[in-house]
Amino acid sequence: MPKRIYEILGQVDPTAATETVLYTVPSKRTAIVKVTAFNGSGVANMIKVAVVNDGGSASNPTTTSKDYRVDGFPLGTNYEDIDKEFKGITLNEFDQIRVEATVLGSTFHCYGVEIEP
């Protein structure tokens, strides 16, 4: 029976307009994750969330337009629109979640389960 590891898998406050790796699936594991984004900057913000498939090479390929789950999603400044959640992202060994925000003050969290054979 596979071993399941439940935990916070990654947290990051990226530099403005800089793609940052939030989470990489470890060797010999798969994962099912949820990503949340929060705008604490006090100004309107746009975010990007990419799921980059490593293709089994552990080589960190370049992010392309097809990798983005959201590209330019607005996070506002009032309570109703300062956060966003992306659920049910299934990842293979060495796949990555990469994030970016237009301003400082955005926080991204990756929660989920890693499955070890």
C-alpha angles and dihedrals in degrees: 000000000000119000115238122207116196117196151114100290101189145352127188142168100202126208111255115279093000123121109232131187109242098179140358121196108240124238116288094011139101125204143203110204147176121212123204127191124198128189110214095157098096092231131084113275140188121214139196127203119188131185107205117196111214093205092225095292103100086221104127100237121209117270112252131190092261090061096064117102087183127010118185097358109171121238109189133200104249126083096258096057108028095097140044134187130208114195140191100026108165117204137185131214112308095003113141140215109215124188139189136181131191095228139032116261100058118125126199125196129189118201129175151089130303115207119210117194 
